[in-house]
Amino acid sequence: MLLRSIRFRLTCLYALTLAVILTASGYGLNAYLSRNQLGHVDERLLLIAADVSTFSSILHENLTASTPCERLEAYLRQRNWGEYVQILNERGSIACSSSNLLDFSLPLSKTALQHAERGIPHFETLEKLDHHPIRLLTYPIEPGNRNSTMVQIGYSLASIDHEIADLRLTFFLLGPAVLLITSLGAWLLAGKALKPVARVTRAVRRINAENLSERLPVANNQDEISELTATFNQMLDDLENAFRRIKQFSGDASHELRTPLTILRGETEVALRWAKEPEEFRKALASNMEEISRMGRIIEDLLTLAKSESGDLPLIPTEFSFSDLIQELYLQGRALAEPKQIGVNLQLQVAEEIMLRGDELRLRQMFLNLLGNAIKYTPSGGRIDIAVTMDRGFAILSITDTGVGIPAEHLPHIFDRFYRIDEARNREDGGTGLGLSIVKWIVDVHHGRIEVRSTPGKGSTFTVILPLAGPEAVKK
């Protein structure tokens, strides 16, 4: 587990990166120092070669067989130069050399000779001439000297090699120590950086289906960990809502289906035990069919709400005539209210046709639910008024009845599932207790709102306000 941990991998990555940086820095510093030192050596060799060339030009008039090298040696000692010095004649033979060239001589390469003939100084490094590399300058003497044509100055690179070797040794000795110390620091820093992750992990492990309401503490750092924690909390919100919907669906279904199933069972047992005539069986079957239909409506409404909450029941928005829809609903309302002799009136308080973008099928379902409730809870001989207006890009529909009304304490809960003001009366009317929940969902997905005013004994008014541009425009 340690080898697969993010902390270990971060430390290894940091150590590897640092090792690459140290190695590259070592090579770069070594190359820079070598080039820099070699540049200083070349400058010194040029200065010495120019002086020796001038000295050699002065000597050619008084040149004897024995004195030139002695005078050259004295000149070099006077200048305190320890470089290798060699003077070549016009044939390329050694005319004179410094005393430190007793064991070997400086070679003249073909390239150096070609450069000298064109009057160009030539630098080269000799690797195998002495125990250490020698930097060699072949320097052409000015024309006019018939006895010597070139000066060669050699400089031993032993001191530079020792400095570079010391630098490499320092890198080899200090590099691993620095790498170890910084890796330990990286391990500690990675542990500190990942500590909030470990805390979040422990907190997440404590959360299960029984305590989904718990949330992870979100720091105010506005960093990646805070963003991760906020994302986890959002996921927990979604999970809690999903579990709540599942529990609610299961509880609602079991609660609401229990009564019709009990009635079905009881009536079936009574029919099997006591019924003798076909008419008695027919009455029992008719009652069973009513309960079966009721269960079907409950299941259908529950599935509609469950799909709406999970997003599996998308809207199909189209642009349609809201005015035509209301007139159709008005005619249907008159037909539905006729058996109870309830008057239905339509008031179109608009000067032009209302065009609205939305899901026409769902809006029709919503208005029929509201109109059906108004008819259901309005006594015979009552009145229902349907009013339509427009205001600043919104269509406003009001359905007012002269029914029994809703007490004030019940108004905040009437859109809850299976909430009933009068349990017995609702069951007698055949309602499922889900109609207003579906109405509220349809209004919400269209980004509208619904308002209720009611006075017990006098009636209720349900007002639906919808944006003409549709839900997509409101979301933007």
N, C-alpha and C positions, 0 to 999 in steps of 0.2 A: 504493500500500500504506500509506503514511503517513497519508493522509486517511481510510482505512478502519480504522486501528488503534484499539484500545480506548484507548490512551494519548492519542491526539489527541482522540477523542470525549470522554473524561473531562475533558481540559483545556478543550475548548470548552464543555462543560456547566458546568464550574466558573466559567469566565469569564462565560458568559451569566448564571448565577445571581448572580454578584457584580455584574455590570452592572445587573441588575434591582434588587438590594438597594441599590446606590449611588444609582440613579435614584429609587427609592422613598424612600430616606433623605433625599435632597436635597429632594424635593418635601415630604416630611413636616416637615423642619427649616425649610424656607422658610415653610410654612403656620403652623408653631408660632411662629416668631419674629415673623411678621407679626401674628398674633393677639395675641401677648404684648405687642409694642410698641404695638399699637393700644389694648390695654387700659390700658396706662400713660398713653397720650395722653388717653383718655377720662376717667381719674381726674383728670388735671391740668386738663382743661377744666371738669370739674364744680367743682373747687375755685376756679378763677378765676371761673367764672360766679357762684358763690355770693358771692364777695367783691365782684364788680362789681355784683351785684344789691343787696347791702347798701349799697354806696357810692351807687348810684343812688337808693335809697330815702331816704338822708340828704339828697341834693341837692335833692329836689323842692320843698322849702319855700322855698329861696333861689334858685330857678331863674330866670335871666335869659336873654336872647337870645344873649349872647356868652360867658358864663362856663362853662356846663356842660361843653362839649367840652374847653375848656382845663384845667379842673380834672380831668376824666377822664384827659386825656393826662398831666398831672402825677402823678396817682395811679398810672397804669400805669408810668411811668418810675421812680417811687419803688419800686414792687414789682419792677422790672426784668423786666417781662413783654414779650415780643416778639410775642405772638399778635395775631390780628386781633380787634378788639372792636367790636361794633355794638349800639347801644341803639335799640329800636323803641318808638314810642308806641302808644296804644290803637288807632290806625287802621292800624297796620302800617307806618307811614312811619318813616324813619330820623330819630331824634331827635338822635343823636350817634354818632360813630365815631372810631376811633383813626387816628392820622396815617398809618399804613401802608395805609390803605384809600382813598387818593386816586385811584388808577387804576381801581378797581372796587369794588363793594359786594357784601356777602354776600346771596345770594338767600333769600327766605323761601318755602319750598315749601308746598303745600296740606296735606301730611301733617304738617309741622312746626307749622303754624298750628293744626291740629286737636288735636295733642297739647298745645300750649301752652294752648289754651282749657280743657283738662281738667286743667291743672297738671302735665303729664308732660314731662320733658326728652326731647328727640329728637336722636339722633345720625345723621349721614349723611356720606358721603364724596363730595366734588365733584371730578370728574376733570378737567374742562376749564376751570376758573375761572382758574387761574394756570398757570405752567410746570410745576408739580408738583401732585399731588392735595392737597386741603385737607380736613381732618377738621373738620366743622362741628357745633357744639352749639347748639341753640335751647332757651333756658332761660327758663321763665316766672317773672316777678317776683311776689313775694307780693302778694295783693290789698291795695288801699289806695293804690297809686301810680297817680294819675290821668294822669300825663304819660308814663309809660313802662311798658309791659306785658311786654316780652321783652328778653332779652339774648342776643346771638349771639356765640359765641366760635369763631374759626377757627384751626386749627393746620396749618402747612405740613408735609406728610409728606416733604419733600425729604430730610431726614437719614435717615429710615427707608428711603426708596427707595435711597439711596446704600449703606446697610449691606446691604440685601438684594441689591443689584447686586454688591457686593463678595463676598458669600457665594456667589452664583451663579458669579461669575468664578473663585473659588477652586475650586468643584466642577468647573467646566469644565476648569480647568488641571490640577488634581491628580487628578481622576477617571480620565482616560486613563492617567496615569503609574501610579497605584495599580493600575489594572486590568492594565496590562502587567506590572508587577512581580509581582503575585499570580498572573497566568497563567503566568509563567515558573516561579514557585514550584510551582504546580500541576502543570506539566509535569515538573519534577524529582521531585516527590513521587509522581506517577503512575508515573513510570519506576521509582522505588524500590519502590513497592508491587507493580508488575507484574514486577519482576525475578525473584521466585520462579516466576512463571508461565512466563517465558521459559526459566528453568533446567529446569523440568519439561518444557517443549516440546522442548528440545534432548535431554533424556534419553530422552523417548519416541521421538524420531526415530532414536535409536541402537538401539532394540529392534526386532527382526524375528523371523521364524519360527525363526531359528537360535540366538537367545540370549534366548528367552522366560523363562529363569530369572532374568534380571536384574530388579532392583526399584528403584524410585525412592526416594531418601532422604526420610524423613518427619521433619520438624522437630517439636520438642516445644512449639510455640507454641499448639497447640489452636485454630488459626484456620481460616478457610475454605480457605486454600492447603493446610494440612496435611490437611484433610478431603478436598480434591480429590486430593491425592497418594495418600492411603490408598485412595480409590475407584479410582484408576488401578491401584494394586497389586492390589486385589481383582479388577479386570477382567483383569489380567495372569495372576493365579492361575487364573481361569476359562479364559482362552485357553490357558494352558499345559496345564491338565488336558484341555481339549478336543483340543489337538494331540496330547497324550500318548495319549489314548484312540484317536484316529484312527490314530496310528502303531502303537499296540499292536494294534489290530484288524487293521490291514493286515499287520503282521509275523506275528501269530498265525495269521491266515488263510493267508497264503502259506506259513508254515512247516508248519502242520499239514496243509494240503491237498496239499503237495508229495509226501508219502509215498504216500497212496492214489492220486494221479494217476500217480506213477511205477509203482506196482504195476499199475494199470489198463493203462497203456501197455505195460509189459513182458509181462503175460499176454496182452494182445490180439495183440502182435507174435508171441509164441510160438504162439498158437493159429492165426494166419494162416499162419505159416511151417511148423509141424510137425503141427498137428492134421489127422487124416484121417477119423476116425470121428465120428458125431454125439455119442457120449458124451463125447468129448474136448472138443468145442465146448460141450456142456452144462456140463461142469465149469468151463470157462473163463468162461462167462457167469455161473454161480453165484458164482464168486469175484469177478467184476466187480460183481455186485449187492451183495455184502458190502461192498466198498470204496465203492460209491456210497452205500449206507446209512450207512456210517461218515462219509462226507463230509457227508451230509445232517444227521446228528446234530451234527457239528462246527459247521456253518453255523448250525443252529438255536440251539445253545447260545451261539455268538458273538453272534448277533443279540439273544438274550435279555439278555446282559450289556451289550451296547452300548446297547440301549434303556433298561436299568435305570440306567446311568450318566448318560444324557442326560435322564432324566426322562420318557421317552416310554412307560414301562411302569408306569403308576400302580397303586397298590394299590386293591383294592375291599374295604374292611374291612366285615365283618358280624359279628354275634354268633352264635356257634355252639357246639355241644357239643364241647369238646376231648376229653372222655372217649370219645365215640362215634367221633371221628376216629382216636384211638389204637387202639381195638378193631378198626376196619376195617383199619388198617395192620398190626395184629398178624395178622389173618387172611390178608392178602395176603402178609405176610412168611413165614408158614408154607407157603403155596403155593409161593412162590419158592424156599424153602430145602429143600423136599421132595426134589428130584432129587439133592441132595448129602447127604441124610439129616442135615441140621443141625437141631437142636432150637431152637425159638423159644419163649421164655417171657415172659409179661406179668405185671408186678407193679404193680397199681394201689394205691398206698399213700395213698389218700385216703378220707375218710368220706362225701363227697358228690360230686355231678356237677360237673365243672369247666366253667364257661362262660368262653369267651375271645373277645375281639374282635380280628379280624384277617382277612387274606385267606386264606380256607380253601384255595383252589386252590394258592396259592404255598406255604403251609405243608405241604400234602399232598406237593407236589413236593419240598420240602426233606427231609421225613422219609423219603420213598421213596428219595431219593439216599443218605441215610445208611444206611438199611436195606439197599439194594442193595450198597453198598460193604462193609458188614459180611458179607453173604452171599458176595460175590465173593472176599474175602480170608480167609475162614475155611475151613480144610480140611474135607473130608467127615467127618461124625461129630462136628463141633464143636457149640458152643452159642452162642445169642444171647439176651441178657436185655434186655427192654424194661421200664424202671421209670419210673413217673409219680408225682410228689409236688407239693405246693403249699407255698409259704413266703412269707408277708407280701405277698400280692398278685401273686405270680409263679408260673407253671406251670413245672415242671422235668421235662424228659424226658431220660433217659439210655439210650443204646444201647451195650451192652457185648458184645464178641465174644471168641472164643478163637482169633483169627486170627494172622497172621504178625507183627502189631505194626509199629510205626513207630520207627526209630532216633531218638534225641533230637535229633540235628543236623538232622533233616528236619522236625521239628514246626513251627518258625516259618514254613515255606514251603509247607505242604501246601494252603493256601487260595489260593496264587498260580495264575494261569492256566497250564495245560499243565505244571505242575510234576509230575514223576514220580520216585518213588523208584527204581523199576526200569523203565526205558524199554521193554525188550523184553517184560516181563511185562504191562505196561499195554496195549501194542498187541495182545498175544496175547489179552487179556481183552476187547478191543473198547472200552476206555474212551477218552474224548476228552480227559481231563485238565481238564475244565471243571466237573465235577460239584460239587466242594467250593467252587469260586469262586461258583457259583450259590447254594449253601447259605449261604455267608457273606453274600452280598448280601441274601438273604431274611431272615436273622436281623437284619442291620443295619437294614433298612427297617422292621422291626417293633420297633426299639429294644431288642432283646434282646442276648444275648451267647452265644457258643459256646466251650466249653472242651474240651480234648483231653488225655487221659492214655493213655500207651501204654508197653508193655514188649515189646521185640522177642522173638518166639517165644512170648509168652503172650497177647497180645491188646491191644485198644484200647477206650477208653470215650469216646464223644462225648456231651457234656452240653449241651443247649440250654435256656436260661432266657429265658422270654418274659413280658412284663407282661400280666396278665389284662385291664387296662383298654384296651389297644390302643396303637398308636403315637401317635395324636393326643393322648391324655391325657399320655403321657410327654413330648411336645414342649412342652406347656403348662407 
